[in-house]
Amino acid sequence: MATPTVSSFVGAVIIHPIVVAINSLVLASLMSSVIAEWLDWRPITICVTCDILAVGIDHYKDQEVIIGACGVAVVKHFASLFYLARMFLALNASLLVLALCQSSPKTTIVTAVFTTSAFLWATPLDLLQRFIPPKHGQEVMDSSSVSGAPFIIKRVPGMKAIFNSIIQGCGIFFVAHSALQALWKSDFNTLPWTIIQIVIWSTVNHIGHSIMTDVRDFDKDEKAGVPTIPILLGSPLKTRIVLTIVQAAVMIAFVGNTYILGSSCFVIALVWMLGKDSPKVYFVLSLHSQSIFIVMDAVIKSWSL
């Protein structure tokens, strides 16, 4: 187990959640502009704060376990950072409550459904072990960073990709739609973007990003017997081929949208460039393969005004 440091704690609990939330910020802004033809702060705030809370609390719990295993002295050393992290999470929770109070009850229900899904991500599900091959199930338990850690849902093959895609791809749309449905206008006024394009594109991209991070950890997961999608496919090469085919299908389906075409080409390049030796920070490009091109569209439109 790596020795915890101030930078690793801040990076995991504060910086990483913000980096993830930036994608939701950009995507929710696009959804808002397509649905209502203007930027509404409510769905944007809800999506951003939910991302920060879901990722931040998950990482906060991880840090509690890691630092707690290092002894009382280390726990005391990190006490002020834990307090800072709790204040950071409390601030986002307050902003979330404020946005929900200014939205319809339907928005609150939709947000609760998708936020609950995010928190179930790390819920112990011992009953699911029967669906995992015995060898994998045992080795997953053995490879857990903390001795005796329970079997959790994100260890089920494909569940990480499915959860990410549902929450990020579909969740943002349903939150934005529930908050702005009274302002719904024809998306023909926001070409080249349409709602169905954005939802499918976002869902596919988040599945791909989750699988790419598993490609990065292929050797480690294979040794530990963690049944990720690349492990089940048999090799990083086969995984890259599948991801390339999926992105090619997206390009064919949405050939009229140059930004989606550019994003898919960018993702395909990353699929073949990034691997086990690539620094983790480079995988942020995969996470933001949508954000880059959405921002590009916004900049071009602002110049043309």
C-alpha positions as CSV (number, residue, x, y, z in Angstrom):
1,M,0.0,0.0,0.0
2,A,1.4,3.4,-1.0
3,T,2.2,5.8,1.8
4,P,-0.4,8.6,1.9
5,T,0.8,12.1,1.3
6,V,-0.9,15.5,1.4
7,S,-0.8,15.8,-2.4
8,S,-2.3,12.3,-2.9
9,F,-5.1,13.1,-0.4
10,V,-6.0,16.5,-2.0
11,G,-5.7,15.0,-5.5
12,A,-8.1,12.1,-4.7
13,V,-10.7,13.9,-2.6
14,I,-10.8,17.4,-4.0
15,I,-8.9,17.8,-7.4
16,H,-10.1,14.6,-9.0
17,P,-13.8,15.2,-8.3
18,I,-13.5,18.7,-9.7
19,V,-11.8,17.3,-12.9
20,V,-14.6,14.8,-13.3
21,A,-17.3,17.4,-12.6
22,I,-15.9,19.7,-15.4
23,N,-17.2,17.2,-17.9
24,S,-20.6,17.4,-16.3
25,L,-20.5,21.2,-16.3
26,V,-19.8,21.3,-20.0
27,L,-22.3,18.5,-20.9
28,A,-25.1,19.9,-18.7
29,S,-24.5,23.4,-20.2
30,L,-24.9,21.9,-23.7
31,M,-28.1,20.0,-22.6
32,S,-29.5,23.3,-21.2
33,S,-28.8,25.2,-24.4
34,V,-30.3,22.5,-26.6
35,I,-33.5,22.1,-24.4
36,A,-34.1,25.7,-23.4
37,E,-31.8,27.6,-25.7
38,W,-30.1,29.3,-22.7
39,L,-28.0,28.3,-19.8
40,D,-30.0,27.5,-16.7
41,W,-27.9,27.3,-13.5
42,R,-30.1,24.8,-11.7
43,P,-29.5,21.6,-13.8
44,I,-25.8,22.6,-14.2
45,T,-25.3,23.0,-10.5
46,I,-27.2,19.8,-9.7
47,C,-25.0,17.8,-12.1
48,V,-21.7,19.3,-11.1
49,T,-22.3,19.0,-7.3
50,C,-23.7,15.4,-7.6
51,D,-20.5,14.5,-9.5
52,I,-18.3,16.1,-6.8
53,L,-20.2,14.5,-4.0
54,A,-20.3,11.0,-5.5
55,V,-16.6,10.9,-6.4
56,G,-15.5,12.9,-3.4
57,I,-17.3,10.8,-0.8
58,D,-16.1,7.6,-2.4
59,H,-12.5,8.8,-2.4
60,Y,-12.9,10.2,1.1
61,K,-13.9,6.8,2.4
62,D,-11.0,5.2,0.6
63,Q,-8.6,7.7,2.3
64,E,-10.1,7.1,5.7
65,V,-9.3,3.4,5.3
66,I,-5.8,3.9,3.9
67,I,-4.8,6.6,6.4
68,G,-6.5,4.8,9.3
69,A,-4.3,1.7,8.6
70,C,-1.2,3.8,9.0
71,G,-1.6,4.5,12.7
72,V,-2.8,7.1,15.1
73,A,0.1,9.6,14.4
74,V,-0.7,9.6,10.7
75,V,-4.4,10.1,11.3
76,K,-3.7,13.1,13.5
77,H,-1.4,14.5,10.8
78,F,-4.2,14.4,8.3
79,A,-7.0,15.6,10.7
80,S,-7.0,19.1,9.2
81,L,-7.2,17.8,5.7
82,F,-10.1,15.6,6.6
83,Y,-11.8,18.7,8.0
84,L,-11.1,20.6,4.8
85,A,-12.5,17.8,2.7
86,R,-15.7,17.6,4.8
87,M,-16.1,21.4,4.4
88,F,-15.6,21.0,0.6
89,L,-18.2,18.3,0.4
90,A,-20.6,20.2,2.7
91,L,-20.4,23.3,0.5
92,N,-21.3,21.2,-2.6
93,A,-24.1,19.5,-0.7
94,S,-25.5,23.0,0.2
95,L,-25.3,24.1,-3.4
96,L,-27.1,20.9,-4.4
97,V,-29.9,21.5,-1.9
98,L,-30.3,25.1,-3.1
99,A,-30.6,24.1,-6.7
100,L,-33.1,21.4,-5.9
101,C,-35.2,23.8,-3.8
102,Q,-35.4,26.0,-6.9
103,S,-36.5,23.1,-9.1
104,S,-39.6,21.0,-9.4
105,P,-40.2,17.9,-7.2
106,K,-39.7,15.8,-10.3
107,T,-36.1,17.1,-10.6
108,T,-35.5,16.1,-7.0
109,I,-36.8,12.6,-7.6
110,V,-34.7,12.1,-10.8
111,T,-31.6,13.4,-9.1
112,A,-32.2,11.1,-6.1
113,V,-32.5,8.1,-8.5
114,F,-29.2,8.8,-10.3
115,T,-27.3,9.9,-7.2
116,T,-28.4,6.8,-5.4
117,S,-27.0,4.7,-8.3
118,A,-23.7,6.5,-7.9
119,F,-23.5,5.7,-4.2
120,L,-24.4,2.1,-4.8
121,W,-21.2,1.8,-6.8
122,A,-19.2,0.8,-3.7
123,T,-21.9,-1.0,-1.8
124,P,-20.9,-4.5,-0.5
125,L,-22.9,-7.1,-2.5
126,D,-21.8,-10.4,-1.2
127,L,-24.7,-12.1,-2.9
128,L,-23.3,-11.2,-6.4
129,Q,-20.2,-13.4,-5.8
130,R,-22.2,-16.4,-7.0
131,F,-22.4,-14.7,-10.5
132,I,-18.5,-14.4,-10.7
133,P,-16.4,-17.3,-11.6
134,P,-15.0,-18.8,-8.4
135,K,-11.4,-18.1,-9.3
136,H,-12.1,-14.5,-10.1
137,G,-14.4,-14.0,-7.1
138,Q,-11.8,-15.3,-4.6
139,E,-8.9,-13.4,-6.2
140,V,-10.9,-10.1,-6.3
141,M,-11.4,-10.5,-2.5
142,D,-7.7,-11.3,-2.0
143,S,-6.5,-8.4,-4.2
144,S,-8.5,-5.8,-2.2
145,S,-6.3,-3.1,-1.0
146,V,-7.6,-3.6,2.5
147,S,-7.7,-7.0,4.1
148,G,-11.1,-8.3,4.6
149,A,-12.7,-5.7,2.3
150,P,-16.2,-6.8,1.1
151,F,-17.1,-7.6,-2.4
152,I,-18.5,-4.5,-4.1
153,I,-20.6,-3.8,-7.2
154,K,-17.9,-2.1,-9.2
155,R,-16.0,-5.4,-9.2
156,V,-18.7,-7.0,-11.3
157,P,-17.5,-7.2,-14.9
158,G,-18.8,-4.2,-16.9
159,M,-20.6,-2.6,-14.0
160,K,-18.2,0.3,-13.7
161,A,-18.7,1.1,-17.4
162,I,-22.5,0.7,-17.1
163,F,-22.8,2.9,-14.0
164,N,-20.6,5.6,-15.5
165,S,-22.5,5.6,-18.8
166,I,-26.0,5.6,-17.2
167,I,-25.1,8.4,-14.7
168,Q,-23.1,10.6,-17.0
169,G,-24.8,9.8,-20.3
170,C,-28.5,9.5,-19.3
171,G,-28.5,11.1,-15.9
172,I,-27.5,14.5,-17.0
173,F,-30.2,14.5,-19.7
174,F,-33.0,13.4,-17.4
175,V,-32.0,16.0,-14.7
176,A,-31.8,18.8,-17.3
177,H,-35.1,17.7,-18.9
178,S,-36.9,17.5,-15.6
179,A,-35.7,21.0,-14.7
180,L,-36.3,22.6,-18.1
181,Q,-39.2,20.6,-19.6
182,A,-41.5,23.6,-19.4
183,L,-39.1,25.5,-21.6
184,W,-38.5,22.7,-24.1
185,K,-38.0,24.0,-27.6
186,S,-37.3,22.3,-30.9
187,D,-33.7,21.1,-31.1
188,F,-33.7,22.0,-34.8
189,N,-32.7,25.5,-33.6
190,T,-29.6,24.2,-32.0
191,L,-28.1,22.2,-34.9
192,P,-25.8,20.3,-35.3
193,W,-26.8,19.2,-31.8
194,T,-29.9,17.1,-31.0
195,I,-30.8,15.5,-27.7
196,I,-30.6,11.9,-29.0
197,Q,-27.2,12.5,-30.4
198,I,-25.9,13.9,-27.2
199,V,-27.3,11.1,-25.0
200,I,-26.0,8.3,-27.2
201,W,-22.6,10.0,-27.8
202,S,-22.2,10.7,-24.1
203,T,-23.2,7.1,-23.0
204,V,-20.8,5.5,-25.5
205,N,-17.9,7.8,-24.6
206,H,-18.3,7.1,-20.9
207,I,-18.4,3.4,-21.4
208,G,-15.3,3.7,-23.6
209,H,-13.4,5.8,-21.0
210,S,-14.1,3.3,-18.2
211,I,-12.9,0.4,-20.3
212,M,-9.8,2.4,-21.3
213,T,-8.8,2.8,-17.7
214,D,-9.1,-0.9,-17.3
215,V,-6.8,-1.4,-20.3
216,R,-4.3,0.7,-18.4
217,D,-4.5,-1.7,-15.5
218,F,-4.6,-4.8,-17.6
219,D,-1.5,-6.5,-16.3
220,K,-2.3,-5.7,-12.6
221,D,-5.9,-6.9,-13.0
222,E,-4.9,-10.1,-14.8
223,K,-2.4,-10.9,-12.1
224,A,-5.0,-10.3,-9.4
225,G,-7.8,-12.0,-11.3
226,V,-10.0,-9.0,-11.4
227,P,-12.6,-9.7,-14.2
228,T,-12.6,-6.4,-16.1
229,I,-13.9,-6.1,-19.7
230,P,-10.4,-6.2,-21.2
231,I,-9.6,-9.3,-19.1
232,L,-12.8,-11.0,-20.3
233,L,-12.0,-10.1,-23.9
234,G,-8.5,-11.6,-23.5
235,S,-6.1,-8.8,-24.4
236,P,-5.7,-5.0,-24.7
237,L,-5.5,-5.4,-28.5
238,K,-9.0,-7.0,-28.7
239,T,-10.3,-4.3,-26.4
240,R,-8.9,-1.6,-28.6
241,I,-10.4,-3.1,-31.7
242,V,-13.9,-3.3,-30.1
243,L,-13.6,0.3,-28.9
244,T,-12.5,1.4,-32.4
245,I,-15.5,-0.4,-34.0
246,V,-17.9,1.2,-31.5
247,Q,-16.5,4.7,-32.2
248,A,-16.7,4.1,-35.9
249,A,-20.3,3.2,-35.6
250,V,-21.0,6.5,-33.7
251,M,-19.3,8.4,-36.5
252,I,-21.4,6.7,-39.1
253,A,-24.6,7.3,-37.1
254,F,-23.9,11.0,-36.6
255,V,-21.9,11.8,-39.7
256,G,-23.7,15.2,-40.0
257,N,-22.2,16.5,-36.7
258,T,-18.5,17.5,-37.3
259,Y,-17.9,17.9,-33.5
260,I,-18.9,14.3,-32.8
261,L,-16.9,13.1,-35.7
262,G,-13.9,15.0,-34.4
263,S,-14.4,13.7,-30.9
264,S,-14.7,10.0,-32.1
265,C,-11.5,10.4,-34.1
266,F,-9.8,11.8,-31.1
267,V,-11.0,8.9,-28.9
268,I,-9.8,6.3,-31.5
269,A,-6.4,8.0,-31.5
270,L,-6.3,7.8,-27.6
271,V,-7.4,4.2,-27.7
272,W,-4.3,3.2,-29.7
273,M,-1.9,5.7,-28.0
274,L,-2.7,5.2,-24.3
275,G,-1.7,2.0,-22.5
276,K,-0.3,0.5,-19.3
277,D,2.8,2.8,-19.4
278,S,0.9,6.0,-20.0
279,P,0.8,8.4,-17.1
280,K,-2.7,8.5,-15.5
281,V,-3.0,12.2,-16.1
282,Y,-3.1,11.5,-19.9
283,F,-6.4,9.5,-19.4
284,V,-8.0,12.9,-18.5
285,L,-8.0,13.5,-22.2
286,S,-10.2,10.5,-22.6
287,L,-12.6,11.7,-19.9
288,H,-12.8,15.1,-21.6
289,S,-13.0,13.9,-25.2
290,Q,-16.5,15.4,-25.3
291,S,-15.8,18.6,-23.3
292,I,-13.0,19.7,-25.6
293,F,-15.3,19.6,-28.7
294,I,-18.3,21.1,-27.0
295,V,-16.2,24.0,-25.8
296,M,-14.8,24.3,-29.3
297,D,-18.3,24.6,-30.7
298,A,-19.2,27.2,-28.1
299,V,-16.1,29.3,-29.0
300,I,-16.7,29.1,-32.7
301,K,-20.4,30.2,-32.2
302,S,-19.3,33.1,-29.9
303,W,-16.9,34.3,-32.6
304,S,-19.6,34.2,-35.3
305,L,-22.0,36.4,-33.3
